[in-house]
Amino acid sequence: MKLIWEMSLSNSILRIGTRGSLLALKQAEETARRLMETHKLDKHQVEIVKIQTSGDRITDKSLREFGGKGLFTKEIETALLNNEIDLAVHSMKDMPTVLPDGLMIAAVLPREDVRDAFISRRYKSFSEMPSGAVIGSSSLRRQSQIRRLRPDLKVVEFRGNVQTRLKKLDSKVADATLLACAGLNRLGMESEISAVLETEEILPAVAQGAVGIEIKSGESRIHEMVAALNDAETEKRIRIERDFLRILDGSCRTPIAGLAELDGAKIRFRGQILLPDGTEAHDIDLDEDLDQAAEIGIRAGETLLQKAGPEFLKAMN
């Protein structure tokens, strides 16, 4: 059976769908490299297919006005369902918690640094910024956290890929911004980081730093290939965080942060929901044995829903 699988593979090209940004391409290239190393493929057997998404086309407005997270995945998932590609590579923090019928996440790669990075051409740290300074971000989660921690700062919408945002800093559109350490690390741009924000100060987005591989359900050959790349620890953590997000019905309109961390036989989960203006927030911090923590994300979400109450949730949406 394995021989037949290897023969069929040798006569085909594996098509990997991705967004066209430098970071997305880096993630697709890492996936291609891992597939080639694991399955002894050569470069002619793997093709990276760039697909422009709605989120990439809308550059001058907030994505919250147009549908949120799915804007970075819709066209890629359509290509997957139409058999134009064999698998899709995504930043997991961009993925809606409910996938289209017929699709599944078959693997996640080892997780990168989950923390946010503070980047500025003028200031060495977030705390050093003076009252009235301007900080830019396109993330509602980050905007809300900034407003909660530093209501004296001016927060502005700050869209674009990593390179575009750095150019905006150079052009003094803002004094500072926050970006994911993971993306900067993958791009080899660690030198751009002015300071790293620890998770005790800024809790990251759900699934931040994780790369997922999406395939069509029932594609046994592709599933077998991709599953070999799966990182079990990252998968456990991401599942818990996405359970939390799903219970809270998280979208780009809801400021939500969540992080699951494994420590031996223990798992710690921290979650946070905020009002967009940062004036109110609710947090949860759970620590449980790993063998009893399968539904810790669900319980955390339900607990925060009860703690926040209907008026908070109405204001959040």
C-alpha positions as CSV (number, residue, x, y, z in Angstrom):
1,M,0.0,0.0,0.0
2,K,2.8,2.4,0.9
3,L,4.6,1.6,-2.4
4,I,1.4,2.6,-4.4
5,W,1.2,5.8,-2.4
6,E,4.9,6.6,-3.2
7,M,4.4,5.9,-6.9
8,S,1.4,8.1,-7.2
9,L,3.2,10.9,-5.4
10,S,6.2,10.7,-7.8
11,N,4.0,11.5,-10.7
12,S,2.2,14.5,-9.3
13,I,2.9,18.1,-8.2
14,L,1.9,19.2,-4.7
15,R,0.3,22.6,-5.0
16,I,0.5,24.8,-1.8
17,G,-1.9,27.8,-1.7
18,T,-1.0,30.9,0.2
19,R,-1.4,34.7,0.3
20,G,1.3,36.6,-1.5
21,S,2.8,38.7,1.3
22,L,6.5,38.0,2.2
23,L,5.5,36.6,5.5
24,A,2.8,34.3,4.0
25,L,5.4,33.1,1.4
26,K,7.9,32.4,4.1
27,Q,5.4,30.2,5.9
28,A,4.5,28.4,2.7
29,E,8.2,27.9,1.9
30,E,8.7,26.4,5.4
31,T,5.8,24.0,4.8
32,A,7.2,23.0,1.4
33,R,10.7,22.4,3.0
34,R,9.3,20.3,5.7
35,L,7.2,18.3,3.2
36,M,10.2,17.7,0.9
37,E,12.4,16.7,3.8
38,T,9.8,14.4,5.4
39,H,8.7,12.7,2.1
40,K,12.0,12.9,0.1
41,L,10.5,15.1,-2.5
42,D,12.5,17.3,-4.9
43,K,11.7,21.0,-5.6
44,H,10.0,20.1,-8.9
45,Q,7.3,18.1,-7.0
46,V,6.1,21.1,-5.0
47,E,4.6,24.3,-6.3
48,I,3.6,27.4,-4.3
49,V,0.5,29.1,-5.6
50,K,0.0,32.8,-4.6
51,I,-3.7,33.8,-4.2
52,Q,-4.8,37.3,-3.5
53,T,-7.4,37.5,-0.8
54,S,-10.1,40.2,-0.1
55,G,-8.1,41.2,3.0
56,D,-5.1,41.9,0.8
57,R,-7.1,44.0,-1.7
58,I,-8.7,46.2,1.0
59,T,-5.8,48.3,2.2
60,D,-7.3,51.6,3.2
61,K,-10.1,50.6,5.5
62,S,-10.7,48.6,8.7
63,L,-11.4,44.9,7.9
64,R,-14.0,44.9,10.6
65,E,-16.2,46.8,8.1
66,F,-16.0,44.0,5.5
67,G,-16.3,40.7,7.4
68,G,-13.1,40.3,9.5
69,K,-11.0,37.1,9.7
70,G,-12.5,35.3,6.7
71,L,-11.2,38.0,4.4
72,F,-7.7,36.4,4.6
73,T,-8.9,32.9,3.8
74,K,-12.0,32.9,1.6
75,E,-10.4,32.9,-1.8
76,I,-7.7,30.4,-0.7
77,E,-10.4,28.0,0.6
78,T,-12.4,28.4,-2.6
79,A,-9.3,27.3,-4.6
80,L,-9.0,24.3,-2.2
81,L,-12.6,23.2,-2.7
82,N,-12.3,23.7,-6.5
83,N,-9.1,21.4,-6.6
84,E,-7.0,24.3,-7.8
85,I,-4.6,23.6,-4.9
86,D,-3.9,20.6,-2.7
87,L,-3.4,22.3,0.6
88,A,-3.4,25.8,2.1
89,V,-1.0,27.4,4.5
90,H,-2.5,30.0,6.9
91,S,-1.5,32.0,10.0
92,M,-3.8,30.3,12.5
93,K,-4.7,33.6,14.1
94,D,-6.4,34.6,10.8
95,M,-8.6,31.5,10.7
96,P,-12.3,31.6,11.6
97,T,-13.2,29.1,14.3
98,V,-15.7,27.4,12.0
99,L,-14.3,26.2,8.7
100,P,-16.3,25.7,5.5
101,D,-17.9,22.3,5.0
102,G,-15.5,19.9,3.4
103,L,-12.3,21.5,4.8
104,M,-10.2,20.6,7.9
105,I,-6.9,21.6,9.6
106,A,-4.7,18.6,9.0
107,A,-1.6,19.9,10.9
108,V,0.0,22.8,12.6
109,L,3.7,23.5,12.5
110,P,5.8,24.1,15.7
111,R,4.8,27.4,17.2
112,E,6.9,30.5,17.1
113,D,7.3,33.2,19.7
114,V,3.7,34.1,20.8
115,R,4.6,37.6,22.2
116,D,3.9,41.0,20.6
117,A,6.8,43.3,19.7
118,F,6.9,47.0,20.4
119,I,8.5,48.9,17.4
120,S,9.4,52.6,17.4
121,R,11.9,54.9,15.7
122,R,11.6,57.3,18.7
123,Y,11.0,55.3,21.9
124,K,12.7,52.3,23.4
125,S,9.7,50.8,25.1
126,F,5.9,51.0,25.4
127,S,6.2,52.6,28.9
128,E,8.6,55.3,27.6
129,M,6.0,56.8,25.3
130,P,4.8,60.2,26.5
131,S,1.2,61.2,26.9
132,G,-0.3,62.1,23.5
133,A,2.1,60.0,21.5
134,V,0.6,58.1,18.5
135,I,0.6,54.3,18.3
136,G,-0.8,52.5,15.3
137,S,-2.4,49.1,15.0
138,S,-5.0,47.3,12.8
139,S,-5.8,44.8,15.5
140,L,-8.8,45.6,17.6
141,R,-7.4,43.3,20.3
142,R,-4.2,45.4,20.4
143,Q,-6.0,48.7,20.1
144,S,-8.2,47.8,23.1
145,Q,-5.3,46.6,25.2
146,I,-3.3,49.7,24.5
147,R,-6.2,51.9,25.4
148,R,-6.7,50.0,28.7
149,L,-3.0,50.2,29.6
150,R,-2.3,53.7,28.2
151,P,-5.5,55.7,27.8
152,D,-3.3,58.8,27.4
153,L,-2.0,57.6,24.0
154,K,-3.6,58.3,20.7
155,V,-4.4,55.0,18.9
156,V,-4.8,55.1,15.0
157,E,-5.7,52.5,12.4
158,F,-2.5,51.1,10.9
159,R,-3.0,48.6,8.1
160,G,-0.6,46.9,5.7
161,N,2.0,44.1,5.7
162,V,5.0,44.2,7.9
163,Q,7.1,46.2,5.4
164,T,4.3,48.7,4.8
165,R,3.9,49.3,8.5
166,L,7.6,49.9,9.0
167,K,7.6,52.4,6.2
168,K,4.7,54.2,7.9
169,L,6.8,54.5,11.0
170,D,9.6,55.9,8.9
171,S,7.2,58.4,7.4
172,K,6.0,59.4,11.0
173,V,2.4,58.3,10.4
174,A,2.7,57.0,14.0
175,D,5.4,57.0,16.7
176,A,5.1,53.3,17.3
177,T,3.3,50.1,16.5
178,L,2.9,46.5,17.8
179,L,3.6,43.5,15.6
180,A,3.8,39.8,16.3
181,C,7.4,38.6,17.2
182,A,6.6,35.4,15.3
183,G,6.3,37.2,11.9
184,L,9.4,39.3,12.5
185,N,11.4,36.2,13.4
186,R,10.2,34.3,10.3
187,L,11.2,37.3,8.1
188,G,14.6,37.6,9.8
189,M,13.7,41.1,11.0
190,E,14.3,40.7,14.7
191,S,16.5,43.8,14.7
192,E,13.4,45.9,14.1
193,I,12.1,45.1,17.6
194,S,12.5,47.9,20.1
195,A,11.2,45.8,23.0
196,V,9.4,42.6,23.5
197,L,6.1,42.8,25.4
198,E,5.7,39.9,27.8
199,T,2.4,38.1,27.9
200,E,1.7,39.3,31.4
201,E,1.5,42.8,30.0
202,I,-0.1,42.2,26.6
203,L,-1.8,38.8,26.2
204,P,-1.5,37.7,22.5
205,A,-4.2,36.8,20.0
206,V,-5.6,33.3,20.0
207,A,-3.2,31.1,18.0
208,Q,-0.6,33.8,17.5
209,G,2.7,32.4,16.2
210,A,1.1,29.2,14.8
211,V,0.9,28.1,11.1
212,G,-1.8,25.7,10.1
213,I,-2.2,23.5,7.0
214,E,-5.7,23.2,5.7
215,I,-6.9,20.4,3.3
216,K,-10.1,18.9,1.9
217,S,-11.7,16.3,4.1
218,G,-11.4,12.8,2.7
219,E,-8.2,13.4,0.8
220,S,-6.4,10.5,2.4
221,R,-3.1,10.8,0.5
222,I,-2.7,14.5,1.2
223,H,-3.9,14.0,4.8
224,E,-1.2,11.4,5.4
225,M,1.5,13.6,4.0
226,V,0.5,16.7,5.9
227,A,-0.2,14.9,9.2
228,A,3.4,13.9,9.4
229,L,4.3,17.5,9.9
230,N,1.9,18.0,12.9
231,D,3.4,19.4,16.1
232,A,1.4,17.7,18.9
233,E,2.1,20.3,21.6
234,T,1.2,23.2,19.3
235,E,-2.0,21.4,18.3
236,K,-3.1,20.9,21.9
237,R,-2.5,24.6,22.7
238,I,-4.2,25.9,19.6
239,R,-7.3,23.7,20.0
240,I,-7.8,25.1,23.6
241,E,-7.4,28.7,22.4
242,R,-9.7,28.3,19.5
243,D,-12.3,26.6,21.7
244,F,-12.2,29.7,23.9
245,L,-12.6,32.0,20.9
246,R,-15.5,29.9,19.5
247,I,-17.4,30.0,22.7
248,L,-17.0,33.8,22.8
249,D,-18.0,34.0,19.1
250,G,-14.8,35.8,18.4
251,S,-14.3,37.9,15.3
252,C,-12.4,41.0,14.2
253,R,-15.2,42.9,16.0
254,T,-14.5,41.4,19.4
255,P,-11.3,42.2,21.3
256,I,-10.3,38.8,22.6
257,A,-6.9,37.4,23.7
258,G,-6.0,33.9,24.8
259,L,-3.0,31.8,25.5
260,A,-2.5,28.1,26.5
261,E,0.9,27.0,27.8
262,L,2.1,23.5,28.6
263,D,4.4,22.8,31.5
264,G,5.0,19.1,31.9
265,A,1.7,17.5,33.0
266,K,0.1,20.9,33.6
267,I,-1.6,23.4,31.4
268,R,-2.2,27.0,32.1
269,F,-4.8,29.0,30.1
270,R,-5.2,32.8,30.3
271,G,-8.0,34.6,28.5
272,Q,-9.2,38.2,28.2
273,I,-12.1,40.0,26.7
274,L,-12.3,43.8,26.5
275,L,-14.5,46.6,25.4
276,P,-13.1,48.2,22.2
277,D,-12.4,51.5,24.1
278,G,-10.5,49.6,26.7
279,T,-12.5,50.9,29.6
280,E,-13.5,47.5,30.8
281,A,-11.9,44.1,30.7
282,H,-12.5,40.6,32.1
283,D,-9.7,38.1,32.6
284,I,-9.4,34.4,33.5
285,D,-6.4,32.4,34.6
286,L,-6.8,28.6,34.9
287,D,-4.2,26.0,35.8
288,E,-5.1,22.3,35.4
289,D,-3.6,18.8,34.9
290,L,-3.2,18.1,31.2
291,D,-5.2,14.9,31.3
292,Q,-8.2,16.9,32.7
293,A,-7.8,20.0,30.5
294,A,-9.4,18.9,27.2
295,E,-12.2,21.4,27.6
296,I,-10.4,24.1,29.5
297,G,-10.9,26.6,26.7
298,I,-14.6,26.0,26.6
299,R,-14.9,26.3,30.4
300,A,-12.8,29.5,30.3
301,G,-15.1,31.0,27.6
302,E,-18.3,30.1,29.4
303,T,-16.9,31.5,32.7
304,L,-16.0,34.8,31.1
305,L,-19.4,35.0,29.4
306,Q,-21.0,34.7,32.9
307,K,-18.6,37.1,34.5
308,A,-19.0,39.8,31.9
309,G,-22.8,39.7,31.7
310,P,-25.1,40.5,28.8
311,E,-24.6,44.3,28.8
312,F,-20.8,43.9,28.3
313,L,-21.3,41.4,25.5
314,K,-23.8,43.7,23.8
315,A,-21.4,46.6,24.0
316,M,-18.6,44.3,22.7
317,N,-20.5,43.4,19.6
